[in-house]
Amino acid sequence: MLKKLLVAACSLLALISSVAAEEVTVGGFAFAGDFKSAAGRFPLTYAVFEKLNRDKGQSHNLSREVIERMRQTTNASIQFNLGDKGVNLKDSDRALMSVLLLTGETVATENFGSYYKTFVNLRGDALIFDYKNQIVVRSYPLSVVLFDATPAMPTKEYLSAFVENLLKRTDGRGLISQYERRMQAANIDQKAAKTVQVRNIRIDAPALDAMPAPLKADITSAESIVADGFASIISAKLGISLLPRTVGHAVGNVMTMRLENGDDYKLKVGEGDYVFDIALKKFAKIKTAENNVATSFVYGAYVDLAFLEPSLGTSFLSTSIKNGETALVPTGQISNDDFPGYQDAYRGLFLKLTEVLAGGGDGKWIKTASSSSNIEDQISAARKILEECK
């Protein structure tokens, strides 16, 4: 009798769990913005997109890659529909779909005498939207970066293969892998009504001057790299959704995109209830040690950062923060290729700050890195708000 009761209880729990899980259809891969200009805005990713459709057809394009990788992904609150059936438009006031939305592609190549250094950054959103009401429900920013060195100027074919690897690689530096991880932890509870957004990003002249020449000439891309990098880190570490920024792929509170199967969508994007404003002020490079083998440098980044409620003008966090990261340069190696070190410095700052906001991290670091005497109180206030936005 007891055994039957236990079996019945387990069955009931399984039924409750099944009922509680809301269905989300995985739509695959999508380009943000007007598809007619996708080849110009995302030239290397678009080349990969065309190559896979030409060589393998619909059986294994980028969307199929996303869907197949999602077969191993589970989420207690979500039942993933992997294209086995259409979007369910009945029995609910909303019908949810998720896509890996590509929002940015930046490639910068510079010559350093005997070699060429290439910086590649792909940015995107693990997007969940309401198919019925055409609104964004959750958006988890993604950003992957890799550097590559070649003895000659890389060809478009070489760079396309590099981007394909960056899209499909299975570690944490792959864009599809990041999408999987965000979907595994995604929260679609409608009670979490408050939204967060990176509102403003500014790169001051001293910081911009230290960036690769192609980024100096394209400040919009440089700003997106920094802002989306921060958004990706804070979303991943705190488990919160961040609305897409209005710069770039969302104009007039409407975001357009096209799925790989040709379906076009226009989604309404609201403004964040709480926002981050970021200013990357400057970089620094300091030699700390030298011997016959290598030279040690500290690369520093200086950032102004604020977290506030714009409707009431309430500020929870407003401070200047600095961070340094150590790098060893082998003796004889050209040392004027400094952007990787500067990037480590500002990304390290974002990581350490986010860990503190999550309730862990190095409490001593934030007290010495911040210019504010009451930084612990500010962190506590910001943490409380961010916890309510999960």
Salt bridges, closest charged atoms under 4 A:
GLU22 OE1 - ARG94 NH2 2.90
GLU23 OE1 - LYS85 NZ 3.09
ASP55 OD1 - ARG54 NE 3.70
GLU65 OE1 - HIS60 NE2 2.73
GLU65 OE2 - ARG69 NH1 3.27
GLU68 OE2 - ARG64 NH1 3.20
GLU68 OE1 - ARG71 NE 3.21
ASP125 OD2 - HIS249 NE2 3.89
GLU164 OE1 - LYS51 NZ 3.68
GLU164 OE2 - LYS168 NZ 3.14
ASP171 OD2 - ARG169 NH2 2.78
GLU180 OE2 - ARG69 NE 3.06
ASP204 OD1 - ARG202 NE 2.68
ASP204 OD2 - LYS281 NZ 2.96
ASP228 OD2 - ARG123 NE 3.41
ASP228 OD1 - ARG245 NE 3.44
ASP264 OD1 - ARG258 NE 2.89
ASP277 OD2 - ARG199 NH2 2.57
GLU290 OE1 - LYS287 NZ 3.31
ASP304 OD2 - LYS281 NZ 3.82
GLU325 OE2 - LYS352 NZ 3.17
ASP337 OD2 - LYS117 NZ 2.69
ASP338 OD1 - LYS285 NZ 3.02
GLU387 OE1 - LYS390 NZ 3.37
